[in-house]
Amino acid sequence: GDDNSGRKVITFSCCRMPPSHQLNHTRLLEYLKYTLDQYVENDYTVVYFHYGLKSLNKPSLKWLQTAYKEFDRKYVSKIFGLFFWFYSVLLSRIFKSLLTISFSFPRYKKNLKALYVVHPTNFIKILWNIFKPLISHKFGRKITYLNYLSDLREHLKYDQLNIPQEVIRHDENLRGKQKGKLPLVVKVPPPRPPLPTQQFGVSLQYIKDKNKGELIPPVMKETVSYLKRKGLQVEGLFRRSASIQTIKDVQKLYNQGKSVNFDDYHDIHIPAVILKTFLRELPQPLLTFECYDHILGITSVESSLRVSRCKQIIQGLPEHNYIVLKYLICFLHMVSQESIYNRMTASSLACVFGLNLIWPSKGTASLSALVPLNLFTELLIDFYTNIFNSRTVPGE
């Protein structure tokens, strides 16, 4: 899933760890590296569910030493390494291994923007306070301890997370013990109707109806126009995040129908994040739920026929979705053409936009689904002219 800033979220659940003698720790290490390597080039978030870590399923110190050496060993200073190795003996081991990867190795630390530790023990909290003075203040601010699952809702899209039932039951027990009884069911007031000027969280049709039939939503038109003028050669465009509060403020302005001048913010990444946020908050993805399974099948199509298959899938989109998609992909194609400056190739852009253009109607996309979803998006960007050249839509 994504957090509230559109950053990808990686979760680690200790209760899913089998007993140490049954686990192939070499494969676990390879899986950790494989998972992280898909995200570390962009901003990302880690959620660590501590419940379920027991003496039976803790990896050995020998494995931790191997993991330590594997993660970009050439970047590690000896002093820092000794400190964290000592830390690993004291802290609960899986949690420490995540911290070691994040703290000590630039490749994995650079774009990690938040680490949420859910259901931490008092032991972890005490040791963190002891060693906190030795950790850089900048990185220390990225770590947040959350005592209850409900606290996650303030930071990310809780409903997108695949939380093990064991963790949910543990959370319920904690709340019951705290209050001496089961938590009361809180009545949630019905959602307010959207404003006439609403841009985020409403359908394309709603925006069109409220904007005199304009097919391209104002927020998309303004962000794309601004980025075309000032952002095409910015290195890492769409990879970087921006201030959460600033993004909320800009969204509020758009939803209230007020003008937004991105020059006032002095940060080219703000319009980039706003564009991603707009796509992600659509009630239905731009590529529609109906296309999800068709897109997943792109990897089973022969390489020479994939562009034709993409074209075929796109032709089936509703007229309005097709127009907006074509407008967006045309822009992303322009961005990719400047990759010598911005380092954002079609493949890089696909990793960023794939899950902002398409997601399943229930739950979240699995890790295995990322390959076809990103491949499909990459083909759209790379072969924009071929894929979008045959369908002419009135009013486009």
One Martini backbone bead per residue (centre of mass of N, CA, C, O) as a GRO file, in nm:
protein
  396
    1GLY     BB    1   0.101   0.033  -0.007
    2ASP     BB    2   0.027   0.363   0.119
    3ASP     BB    3   0.087   0.654   0.234
    4ASN     BB    4   0.000   0.995   0.280
    5SER     BB    5   0.253   1.053   0.054
    6GLY     BB    6   0.285   0.795  -0.153
    7ARG     BB    7   0.449   0.589  -0.016
    8LYS     BB    8   0.582   0.300   0.007
    9VAL     BB    9   0.491  -0.008   0.181
   10ILE     BB   10   0.666  -0.204   0.422
   11THR     BB   11   0.609  -0.519   0.573
   12PHE     BB   12   0.668  -0.674   0.908
   13SER     BB   13   0.593  -1.004   1.049
   14CYS     BB   14   0.676  -1.196   1.316
   15CYS     BB   15   0.440  -1.414   1.323
   16ARG     BB   16   0.544  -1.536   1.030
   17MET     BB   17   0.772  -1.668   1.169
   18PRO     BB   18   0.929  -1.942   1.178
   19PRO     BB   19   1.108  -2.161   1.300
   20SER     BB   20   1.443  -2.161   1.275
   21HIS     BB   21   1.474  -2.472   1.187
   22GLN     BB   22   1.264  -2.413   0.925
   23LEU     BB   23   1.445  -2.181   0.814
   24ASN     BB   24   1.568  -2.023   0.530
   25HIS     BB   25   1.791  -1.769   0.574
   26THR     BB   26   1.896  -1.719   0.291
   27ARG     BB   27   1.618  -1.662   0.162
   28LEU     BB   28   1.538  -1.434   0.347
   29LEU     BB   29   1.764  -1.243   0.262
   30GLU     BB   30   1.690  -1.236  -0.038
   31TYR     BB   31   1.403  -1.125   0.006
   32LEU     BB   32   1.476  -0.861   0.144
   33LYS     BB   33   1.645  -0.750  -0.090
   34TYR     BB   34   1.432  -0.773  -0.312
   35THR     BB   35   1.224  -0.586  -0.181
   36LEU     BB   36   1.399  -0.332  -0.133
   37ASP     BB   37   1.510  -0.292  -0.431
   38GLN     BB   38   1.219  -0.188  -0.539
   39TYR     BB   39   1.230   0.095  -0.337
   40VAL     BB   40   1.510   0.253  -0.264
   41GLU     BB   41   1.493   0.467  -0.509
   42ASN     BB   42   1.255   0.546  -0.335
   43ASP     BB   43   1.034   0.647  -0.136
   44TYR     BB   44   0.984   0.491   0.196
   45THR     BB   45   0.808   0.254   0.414
   46VAL     BB   46   0.811   0.102   0.746
   47VAL     BB   47   0.636  -0.181   0.895
   48TYR     BB   48   0.660  -0.311   1.233
   49PHE     BB   49   0.555  -0.623   1.370
   50HIS     BB   50   0.639  -0.747   1.683
   51TYR     BB   51   0.446  -0.952   1.719
   52GLY     BB   52   0.579  -1.296   1.761
   53LEU     BB   53   0.854  -1.268   1.892
   54LYS     BB   54   1.059  -1.546   1.962
   55SER     BB   55   1.288  -1.778   2.049
   56LEU     BB   56   1.209  -1.974   1.807
   57ASN     BB   57   1.216  -1.722   1.563
   58LYS     BB   58   1.496  -1.627   1.604
   59PRO     BB   59   1.760  -1.534   1.469
   60SER     BB   60   2.075  -1.567   1.448
   61LEU     BB   61   2.373  -1.407   1.482
   62LYS     BB   62   2.497  -1.525   1.229
   63TRP     BB   63   2.284  -1.418   1.035
   64LEU     BB   64   2.317  -1.117   1.104
   65GLN     BB   65   2.608  -1.105   1.009
   66THR     BB   66   2.546  -1.172   0.717
   67ALA     BB   67   2.346  -0.942   0.666
   68TYR     BB   68   2.541  -0.713   0.731
   69LYS     BB   69   2.739  -0.780   0.490
   70GLU     BB   70   2.533  -0.759   0.247
   71PHE     BB   71   2.462  -0.452   0.318
   72ASP     BB   72   2.671  -0.254   0.189
   73ARG     BB   73   2.967  -0.288   0.319
   74LYS     BB   74   3.139  -0.047   0.190
   75TYR     BB   75   2.975   0.179   0.379
   76VAL     BB   76   3.091   0.080   0.650
   77SER     BB   77   3.180   0.170   0.950
   78LYS     BB   78   3.345   0.037   1.213
   79ILE     BB   79   3.211   0.184   1.446
   80PHE     BB   80   2.920   0.148   1.359
   81GLY     BB   81   2.931  -0.160   1.341
   82LEU     BB   82   2.996  -0.223   1.640
   83PHE     BB   83   2.751  -0.090   1.761
   84PHE     BB   84   2.531  -0.261   1.608
   85TRP     BB   85   2.629  -0.532   1.707
   86PHE     BB   86   2.577  -0.476   2.004
   87TYR     BB   87   2.277  -0.405   1.967
   88SER     BB   88   2.185  -0.689   1.863
   89VAL     BB   89   2.214  -0.836   2.139
   90LEU     BB   90   1.990  -0.663   2.284
   91LEU     BB   91   1.798  -0.655   2.072
   92SER     BB   92   1.562  -0.746   1.896
   93ARG     BB   93   1.658  -0.895   1.611
   94ILE     BB   94   1.476  -0.809   1.381
   95PHE     BB   95   1.461  -0.511   1.449
   96LYS     BB   96   1.761  -0.462   1.424
   97SER     BB   97   1.798  -0.539   1.125
   98LEU     BB   98   1.631  -0.304   1.023
   99LEU     BB   99   1.805  -0.080   1.152
  100THR     BB  100   2.070  -0.150   1.021
  101ILE     BB  101   1.989  -0.106   0.732
  102SER     BB  102   1.894   0.192   0.778
  103PHE     BB  103   2.140   0.327   0.923
  104SER     BB  104   2.423   0.209   0.774
  105PHE     BB  105   2.298   0.217   0.467
  106PRO     BB  106   2.262   0.434   0.221
  107ARG     BB  107   2.078   0.282   0.017
  108TYR     BB  108   1.847   0.232   0.251
  109LYS     BB  109   1.837   0.516   0.401
  110LYS     BB  110   1.785   0.758   0.213
  111ASN     BB  111   1.452   0.680   0.142
  112LEU     BB  112   1.379   0.647   0.432
  113LYS     BB  113   1.099   0.811   0.603
  114ALA     BB  114   0.969   0.559   0.774
  115LEU     BB  115   0.940   0.391   1.107
  116TYR     BB  116   0.704   0.157   1.224
  117VAL     BB  117   0.643   0.047   1.560
  118VAL     BB  118   0.443  -0.219   1.652
  119HIS     BB  119   0.417  -0.325   1.961
  120PRO     BB  120   0.619  -0.244   2.169
  121THR     BB  121   0.834  -0.303   2.405
  122ASN     BB  122   0.980  -0.190   2.687
  123PHE     BB  123   1.264  -0.280   2.612
  124ILE     BB  124   1.288  -0.120   2.352
  125LYS     BB  125   1.237   0.162   2.471
  126ILE     BB  126   1.472   0.169   2.670
  127LEU     BB  127   1.703   0.120   2.464
  128TRP     BB  128   1.643   0.360   2.288
  129ASN     BB  129   1.701   0.576   2.507
  130ILE     BB  130   1.997   0.496   2.550
  131PHE     BB  131   2.088   0.516   2.224
  132LYS     BB  132   1.983   0.785   2.100
  133PRO     BB  133   2.242   0.975   2.124
  134LEU     BB  134   2.392   0.789   1.886
  135ILE     BB  135   2.180   0.893   1.699
  136SER     BB  136   2.072   1.053   1.454
  137HIS     BB  137   1.837   1.293   1.450
  138LYS     BB  138   1.725   1.256   1.166
  139PHE     BB  139   1.660   0.948   1.200
  140GLY     BB  140   1.503   0.946   1.468
  141ARG     BB  141   1.245   1.092   1.341
  142LYS     BB  142   1.150   0.828   1.171
  143ILE     BB  143   1.072   0.700   1.442
  144THR     BB  144   0.769   0.516   1.542
  145TYR     BB  145   0.565   0.447   1.812
  146LEU     BB  146   0.295   0.197   1.826
  147ASN     BB  147   0.046   0.061   2.036
  148TYR     BB  148  -0.173   0.081   1.802
  149LEU     BB  149  -0.335   0.032   1.509
  150SER     BB  150  -0.498   0.302   1.498
  151ASP     BB  151  -0.238   0.486   1.469
  152LEU     BB  152  -0.190   0.433   1.160
  153ARG     BB  153  -0.415   0.620   1.032
  154GLU     BB  154  -0.239   0.890   1.050
  155HIS     BB  155  -0.010   0.776   0.820
  156LEU     BB  156  -0.195   0.560   0.663
  157LYS     BB  157  -0.351   0.310   0.469
  158TYR     BB  158  -0.491   0.078   0.654
  159ASP     BB  159  -0.676  -0.092   0.447
  160GLN     BB  160  -0.413  -0.189   0.275
  161LEU     BB  161  -0.328  -0.370   0.493
  162ASN     BB  162  -0.173  -0.689   0.577
  163ILE     BB  163  -0.300  -0.805   0.871
  164PRO     BB  164  -0.264  -1.021   1.095
  165GLN     BB  165  -0.477  -1.178   1.310
  166GLU     BB  166  -0.285  -1.194   1.552
  167VAL     BB  167  -0.242  -0.887   1.573
  168ILE     BB  168  -0.537  -0.805   1.611
  169ARG     BB  169  -0.587  -0.968   1.873
  170HIS     BB  170  -0.364  -0.835   2.037
  171ASP     BB  171  -0.483  -0.551   2.022
  172GLU     BB  172  -0.750  -0.618   2.165
  173ASN     BB  173  -0.620  -0.713   2.431
  174LEU     BB  174  -0.480  -0.449   2.504
  175ARG     BB  175  -0.738  -0.278   2.521
  176GLY     BB  176  -0.884  -0.451   2.734
  177LYS     BB  177  -0.670  -0.414   2.959
  178GLN     BB  178  -0.674  -0.105   2.976
  179LYS     BB  179  -1.006  -0.093   3.038
  180GLY     BB  180  -1.131  -0.382   3.141
  181LYS     BB  181  -1.257  -0.384   2.848
  182LEU     BB  182  -1.414  -0.367   2.578
  183PRO     BB  183  -1.426  -0.174   2.324
  184LEU     BB  184  -1.599   0.071   2.207
  185VAL     BB  185  -1.819   0.156   1.967
  186VAL     BB  186  -1.760   0.389   1.723
  187LYS     BB  187  -1.935   0.634   1.579
  188VAL     BB  188  -1.944   0.718   1.245
  189PRO     BB  189  -1.986   0.969   1.065
  190PRO     BB  190  -2.105   1.071   0.793
  191PRO     BB  191  -2.013   1.170   0.506
  192ARG     BB  192  -1.948   1.435   0.333
  193PRO     BB  193  -2.027   1.609   0.087
  194PRO     BB  194  -1.899   1.725  -0.180
  195LEU     BB  195  -1.770   1.976  -0.324
  196PRO     BB  196  -1.803   2.149  -0.616
  197THR     BB  197  -1.464   2.185  -0.612
  198GLN     BB  198  -1.376   1.908  -0.601
  199GLN     BB  199  -1.074   1.688  -0.661
  200PHE     BB  200  -1.052   1.488  -0.425
  201GLY     BB  201  -1.217   1.175  -0.412
  202VAL     BB  202  -1.339   1.197  -0.701
  203SER     BB  203  -1.472   1.169  -0.991
  204LEU     BB  204  -1.439   1.249  -1.316
  205GLN     BB  205  -1.736   1.316  -1.361
  206TYR     BB  206  -1.767   1.523  -1.134
  207ILE     BB  207  -1.554   1.722  -1.237
  208LYS     BB  208  -1.679   1.771  -1.511
  209ASP     BB  209  -1.961   1.877  -1.413
  210LYS     BB  210  -1.812   2.121  -1.234
  211ASN     BB  211  -1.630   2.209  -1.523
  212LYS     BB  212  -1.787   2.251  -1.796
  213GLY     BB  213  -1.678   1.967  -1.935
  214GLU     BB  214  -1.401   1.918  -1.854
  215LEU     BB  215  -1.174   1.653  -1.903
  216ILE     BB  216  -0.942   1.787  -1.753
  217PRO     BB  217  -0.839   1.817  -1.458
  218PRO     BB  218  -0.719   2.093  -1.307
  219VAL     BB  219  -0.492   1.961  -1.134
  220MET     BB  220  -0.357   1.821  -1.376
  221LYS     BB  221  -0.313   2.059  -1.565
  222GLU     BB  222  -0.136   2.232  -1.364
  223THR     BB  223   0.090   2.032  -1.293
  224VAL     BB  224   0.182   1.961  -1.578
  225SER     BB  225   0.241   2.247  -1.676
  226TYR     BB  226   0.455   2.312  -1.462
  227LEU     BB  227   0.649   2.068  -1.517
  228LYS     BB  228   0.708   2.138  -1.809
  229ARG     BB  229   0.848   2.414  -1.743
  230LYS     BB  230   1.029   2.316  -1.451
  231GLY     BB  231   1.079   1.966  -1.436
  232LEU     BB  232   1.210   1.783  -1.667
  233GLN     BB  233   1.531   1.818  -1.539
  234VAL     BB  234   1.472   1.689  -1.266
  235GLU     BB  235   1.611   1.506  -1.041
  236GLY     BB  236   1.384   1.270  -0.931
  237LEU     BB  237   1.120   1.291  -1.049
  238PHE     BB  238   0.868   1.144  -0.833
  239ARG     BB  239   1.059   1.028  -0.594
  240ARG     BB  240   0.990   1.254  -0.414
  241SER     BB  241   0.891   1.405  -0.139
  242ALA     BB  242   0.676   1.589   0.087
  243SER     BB  243   0.514   1.780   0.282
  244ILE     BB  244   0.233   1.686   0.432
  245GLN     BB  245   0.109   1.962   0.505
  246THR     BB  246   0.138   2.090   0.226
  247ILE     BB  247  -0.036   1.889   0.073
  248LYS     BB  248  -0.293   1.945   0.234
  249ASP     BB  249  -0.311   2.245   0.166
  250VAL     BB  250  -0.335   2.213  -0.141
  251GLN     BB  251  -0.585   2.036  -0.143
  252LYS     BB  252  -0.769   2.241  -0.006
  253LEU     BB  253  -0.755   2.456  -0.222
  254TYR     BB  254  -0.871   2.287  -0.450
  255ASN     BB  255  -1.140   2.202  -0.303
  256GLN     BB  256  -1.214   2.528  -0.276
  257GLY     BB  257  -1.128   2.673  -0.556
  258LYS     BB  258  -0.842   2.770  -0.531
  259SER     BB  259  -0.554   2.907  -0.599
  260VAL     BB  260  -0.230   2.783  -0.728
  261ASN     BB  261   0.117   2.866  -0.646
  262PHE     BB  262   0.410   2.692  -0.679
  263ASP     BB  263   0.621   2.920  -0.635
  264ASP     BB  264   0.561   2.961  -0.322
  265TYR     BB  265   0.716   2.672  -0.235
  266HIS     BB  266   1.002   2.597  -0.354
  267ASP     BB  267   0.894   2.296  -0.478
  268ILE     BB  268   0.885   2.067  -0.735
  269HIS     BB  269   0.757   1.814  -0.569
  270ILE     BB  270   0.469   1.906  -0.511
  271PRO     BB  271   0.323   1.870  -0.790
  272ALA     BB  272   0.406   1.574  -0.814
  273VAL     BB  273   0.252   1.472  -0.561
  274ILE     BB  274  -0.027   1.578  -0.638
  275LEU     BB  275  -0.063   1.402  -0.888
  276LYS     BB  276  -0.043   1.128  -0.742
  277THR     BB  277  -0.271   1.181  -0.538
  278PHE     BB  278  -0.502   1.212  -0.732
  279LEU     BB  279  -0.489   0.926  -0.854
  280ARG     BB  280  -0.504   0.765  -0.577
  281GLU     BB  281  -0.801   0.913  -0.494
  282LEU     BB  282  -0.957   0.769  -0.676
  283PRO     BB  283  -1.222   0.558  -0.663
  284GLN     BB  284  -1.112   0.480  -0.951
  285PRO     BB  285  -0.901   0.381  -1.152
  286LEU     BB  286  -0.798   0.490  -1.453
  287LEU     BB  287  -0.784   0.175  -1.562
  288THR     BB  288  -0.967   0.017  -1.404
  289PHE     BB  289  -1.087  -0.275  -1.268
  290GLU     BB  290  -1.143  -0.435  -1.536
  291CYS     BB  291  -0.822  -0.431  -1.624
  292TYR     BB  292  -0.650  -0.586  -1.419
  293ASP     BB  293  -0.635  -0.881  -1.530
  294HIS     BB  294  -0.528  -0.805  -1.810
  295ILE     BB  295  -0.262  -0.678  -1.709
  296LEU     BB  296  -0.146  -0.930  -1.563
  297GLY     BB  297  -0.120  -1.086  -1.859
  298ILE     BB  298   0.132  -0.951  -2.006
  299THR     BB  299   0.364  -1.168  -1.938
  300SER     BB  300   0.220  -1.400  -2.128
  301VAL     BB  301   0.306  -1.232  -2.359
  302GLU     BB  302   0.462  -1.190  -2.625
  303SER     BB  303   0.688  -0.952  -2.671
  304SER     BB  304   0.597  -0.865  -2.972
  305LEU     BB  305   0.274  -0.831  -2.854
  306ARG     BB  306   0.244  -0.620  -2.615
  307VAL     BB  307   0.168  -0.354  -2.748
  308SER     BB  308  -0.095  -0.459  -2.875
  309ARG     BB  309  -0.223  -0.537  -2.604
  310CYS     BB  310  -0.227  -0.259  -2.480
  311LYS     BB  311  -0.402  -0.130  -2.697
  312GLN     BB  312  -0.647  -0.313  -2.652
  313ILE     BB  313  -0.702  -0.235  -2.357
  314ILE     BB  314  -0.729   0.077  -2.399
  315GLN     BB  315  -0.976   0.066  -2.598
  316GLY     BB  316  -1.174  -0.029  -2.345
  317LEU     BB  317  -1.201   0.237  -2.237
  318PRO     BB  318  -1.338   0.489  -2.133
  319GLU     BB  319  -1.337   0.789  -2.274
  320HIS     BB  320  -1.239   0.962  -2.034
  321ASN     BB  321  -1.003   0.784  -1.943
  322TYR     BB  322  -0.848   0.794  -2.208
  323ILE     BB  323  -0.790   1.098  -2.217
  324VAL     BB  324  -0.641   1.124  -1.946
  325LEU     BB  325  -0.426   0.911  -2.002
  326LYS     BB  326  -0.305   1.039  -2.253
  327TYR     BB  327  -0.217   1.299  -2.116
  328LEU     BB  328  -0.028   1.169  -1.906
  329ILE     BB  329   0.157   0.989  -2.093
  330CYS     BB  330   0.264   1.217  -2.260
  331PHE     BB  331   0.416   1.346  -2.027
  332LEU     BB  332   0.588   1.097  -1.938
  333HIS     BB  333   0.732   1.079  -2.207
  334MET     BB  334   0.875   1.349  -2.180
  335VAL     BB  335   1.032   1.278  -1.926
  336SER     BB  336   1.188   1.031  -2.050
  337GLN     BB  337   1.339   1.214  -2.268
  338GLU     BB  338   1.504   1.347  -1.997
  339SER     BB  339   1.685   1.119  -1.849
  340ILE     BB  340   1.975   1.242  -1.866
  341TYR     BB  341   1.879   1.442  -1.627
  342ASN     BB  342   1.639   1.295  -1.437
  343ARG     BB  343   1.657   0.965  -1.429
  344MET     BB  344   1.361   0.909  -1.579
  345THR     BB  345   1.257   0.645  -1.693
  346ALA     BB  346   1.012   0.442  -1.785
  347SER     BB  347   1.074   0.244  -1.557
  348SER     BB  348   1.077   0.448  -1.322
  349LEU     BB  349   0.790   0.560  -1.368
  350ALA     BB  350   0.642   0.289  -1.337
  351CYS     BB  351   0.713   0.245  -1.035
  352VAL     BB  352   0.547   0.500  -0.950
  353PHE     BB  353   0.260   0.470  -1.135
  354GLY     BB  354   0.134   0.194  -1.141
  355LEU     BB  355  -0.038   0.211  -0.851
  356ASN     BB  356  -0.185   0.489  -0.960
  357LEU     BB  357  -0.352   0.342  -1.211
  358ILE     BB  358  -0.366   0.047  -1.061
  359TRP     BB  359  -0.605  -0.161  -0.875
  360PRO     BB  360  -0.771  -0.351  -0.682
  361SER     BB  361  -1.094  -0.379  -0.553
  362LYS     BB  362  -0.947  -0.576  -0.344
  363GLY     BB  363  -0.723  -0.477  -0.167
  364THR     BB  364  -0.393  -0.553  -0.263
  365ALA     BB  365  -0.121  -0.571  -0.431
  366SER     BB  366   0.096  -0.790  -0.500
  367LEU     BB  367   0.420  -0.848  -0.551
  368SER     BB  368   0.373  -1.010  -0.823
  369ALA     BB  369   0.202  -0.769  -0.962
  370LEU     BB  370   0.421  -0.552  -1.019
  371VAL     BB  371   0.542  -0.648  -1.282
  372PRO     BB  372   0.295  -0.614  -1.480
  373LEU     BB  373   0.215  -0.325  -1.400
  374ASN     BB  374   0.489  -0.191  -1.473
  375LEU     BB  375   0.514  -0.294  -1.760
  376PHE     BB  376   0.262  -0.163  -1.875
  377THR     BB  377   0.345   0.129  -1.808
  378GLU     BB  378   0.610   0.127  -1.968
  379LEU     BB  379   0.480   0.080  -2.246
  380LEU     BB  380   0.309   0.334  -2.256
  381ILE     BB  381   0.553   0.528  -2.247
  382ASP     BB  382   0.741   0.418  -2.471
  383PHE     BB  383   0.464   0.363  -2.676
  384TYR     BB  384   0.269   0.604  -2.707
  385THR     BB  385   0.226   0.651  -3.014
  386ASN     BB  386   0.126   0.360  -3.087
  387ILE     BB  387  -0.111   0.329  -2.872
  388PHE     BB  388  -0.255   0.642  -2.929
  389ASN     BB  389  -0.313   0.668  -3.265
  390SER     BB  390  -0.628   0.539  -3.328
  391ARG     BB  391  -0.795   0.705  -3.114
  392THR     BB  392  -1.079   0.912  -3.155
  393VAL     BB  393  -1.208   1.179  -2.951
  394PRO     BB  394  -1.450   1.366  -2.867
  395GLY     BB  395  -1.309   1.658  -2.720
  396GLU     BB  396  -0.984   1.612  -2.711
   0.00000   0.00000   0.00000
